[in-house]
Amino acid sequence: MTDSQKDALAAIVEERWVDFQMAFSDNRRKYPAQEFKRFVQAVRSYIEQCRDDPLVHRKVVQVVNGLTNSLKVERKRVPNEVLAEADRLECLMFAGYDPHFEGDEPPGL
């Protein structure tokens, strides 16, 4: 993957993060789940396409690093699904594995 392709993917991640933050600040009553899902899809796409690259784009690291904790701090009530997905993204990005085993369980579990 070329640097320009990686930059483009990182820009999409950053744009989706900004969209989520804007929706988050605009509506204090309803959690912006749709915007968060779009952000998650952008990060997953980045991870999938940059899997073989040992370097992670700085913009993506800034957004994903500490995501779960920052979501907990920003609001008192955060849906459990959002926190679980944020934790999952951090594991995928930095540890290289998916902690959610749906379909990958060993036989007998």
N, C-alpha and C positions, 0 to 999 in steps of 0.2 A: 504494500500500500504506500502510495506517495504521501509526502508531507502535506500537500495541498488537499488531498482527500481526507486525511486525518484532521486537518484544520477545519474543513467543512463539517465533518461529523461533530467535532467539538463545538463549533458555532451553533449547531442545531441543539445540542445538549444545553448549552448556555441560554439559548433563546427560550427553550421549553422551561428552564428553571426560572427565568425572568417572568414568563407568562404565569407560572404557578405562584410566584411571589406576588405578582400584581393581583391575581384573583384572590389570593390569601388576604391581602390587605384591603381589598375592596369590599369583601363580604365577611364580616366577623361572625355571623351566625352560622352560615352553611360552610362546611369544609369543601374546598375545591378539589373534589376527587377526580373529576375529568381531567383537569390540568395536571394533576399529579400522575395520572395514568399515562398521559402523553409524555411527560418528563421521563417516566420509567421506561417507556418504549424507546425513547431516544437514547437513554443510557445503555439499555440492552443492545440496541443496534450498534452503538459505538463499541461495546465490549466484544460483540460477536465479530465485527469486521476488523477489529484491531487485536484479535486474540494472539497472533504470532509476533506482535511488536512488543519488545520488552519495555518500551517507554510509554508512559501514559501522558496525555496532553494535560498541561497545567490547569487549564480551565475546568476540565472534567474532574481532576483531583480536588480542586477547590470546592466544587459543588458536592461531590459524593463523600469526601472525607468528613466524618462526624455527622452525617445526614440524620441518622436516627436520633442522636442526642439533640441536635438543633430543632428537629420537629417536636420533640417532647417539650423543649423549653418555650417554644413560640406560642403554644396554646395549651390550655388545661386539658381539653378533650380532643384527643387525636384518635381516629378510628384505629383499632388494632390491626386491621389489614394494611393500613398505610405504614405503621411502624414495622410490621413484619416484612413488608416489601422493601422498605428502606434498609433494614438490616440485611436482607437478602442481596440487595444491590451492592452494599459494602463488601460482603463476602465474595461476591462474584468479581468485583473490581480488584480487590486487594489480596484476597486469599486464593483466588482462582478456582473456587468450588461453589456449588449451589447447595445451601443447607436444607433446601426443601426437596425431599426425596420422592415426590409423587411419581409413581411409575418406575422408580429405580430401587425399590426396596428389595432386600435379599429375600429369597423364598422362605416362606413360613412366618413372615412378620405381618 
